[in-house]
Amino acid sequence: MNTLTTQDVEHIFEALRKGLVPERGIEAFAVGIDKQRGEIHRQLDLAHSGEGTIKFFRGGYGCGKTFMGRLAGLDAQAQGFATSFVVVSDNDLRFHRFDDVYRKVMTELGTASCPRGALGDILDRWIGCVEQTLVAAGENEDADDFDDLVSRRLDADLAALTGGKAPQDFVRVVQTIFDLKQRGEFADAGALISWLCGSGNVGASAKKAAGIKGDIGSRDALDYLRGVLEIVKAAGYAGLVIVIDEAETILRMRKDSRHKSLNGIRQIADAAGSYPGLLWMITGTPEFFDTRQGVAGLPPLHDRIRFLKQGRFASLRQAQLELTPFDAERLKAVALRLRELYPAKDQSRLDTRISTAFVERLVADVTAGFKGDVGVVPRQFLRAFVTQMDLVDEHADYDPATEYGFSPSDLRPEEEHVLTGAPLRVQDEEPELVPQEEVW
């Protein structure tokens, strides 16, 4: 907790006030998940040693799938990985189009020093490593032909690192970016970095400079990802971790899109081992994994990642990592940790009025409001808890023991379902097996 900056603390509480999972600083109040976090670290160790792997997080609403995905990304960055956190959406991310997935992965690509859009920084670091290697080998960096030597070395290294599997357009664009930067033409270099990130809005002049015409297509995107992965590692990073959050969104897509998206996940799972140093983490609900409209409807994928449980025991090391619902004690522990973090004007008054007894009362009241379903209440509970701390901090005469009353707000469908019995949105078609097909 001592490593958090003032800005990190403010970010945490601003996100919780809005009912969101903070993007950073969450390790400060990650309690009750030591075993699951240990499995994530085991996966990171595998990727660091050169394995390509994939892990699925399963859990119902309120189990902390997004939190765990964010935490995995932060732990990965702390261990020297580049990361990307992508949310499946039926609006701007069609998962069956891997050029869409690739574009989102590149847009959200980050490192410990560059939170988003980090490809340009990673390229610079790699080029710097190549230049240092040549200088260490006795080349003169002030020589007229030094840039040519660097360019040829970039080409040779990329071919060697990818086993010659990187598309020629990828290689040409990387070389052109280097040449343009050396000539001081930074606008065109930036445009080509955008193209390499999957953008379809790059001007013709920049494309002409690199000898390319179209955009990155769905069938080529995995090969481009391979090239990016190798550049990430050559730049000195341990590997790449990609978190795909809310895969259950696929269940709300049209039947044809849903079929293709599930096949896309199957192909990612099948190919994972051939991308050394790349770890995929995909979150989803039991409905996504266990119904015939989801993974269970695609036998090749379901057989590979099937969730196994003996009574109440499940191995953490299997393909699906089970996240269990919150209970009252865990909610209480999170609240007390957040109370320690809260930037109060008068910490003594905060501790007195937001007492352990009040925290226990708040847990009981919010849980009762959701008919005893502790698993679905974390978002509403944390929002209510932060509000109470804000009120105590802002008003010297506010006493939550007498003033507080819980009222759910801004309900999500899952919360409304528990609170009012309103039906959840489901597919209006009969369950059926998903046909196996190649998407890319």
Secondary structure, DSSP 8 states (H G I E B T S, - for coil): -TT--HHHHHHHHHHHHTT---SSSGGGG--S-HHHHHHHHHHHHHHHTT--EEEEEE--TTS-HHHHHHHHHHHHHHTT-EEEEEE-BTTTB-TT-HHHHHHHHHHT-B-SS--S--HHHHHHHHHHHHHHHHHHTT--TTSTTHHHHHHHHHHHHHHHHTTT-S-HHHHHHHHHHHHHHHTT-HHHHHHHHHHHTT-S---HHHHHHHT--S---TTTHHHHHHHHHHHHHHTT-S-EEEEEE-GGGGGGS-HHHHHHHHHHHHHHHHHGGGSTTEEEEEEE-HHHHHSTTTGGGSHHHHHHH----BTTB--TTSSEEE-----HHHHHHHHHHHHHHS--SSHHHHHHHS-HHHHHHHHHHHHHHTTT-GGG-HHHHHHHHHHHHHHHHH-TT--HHHH------S--HHHHHHHH-------SS-----------
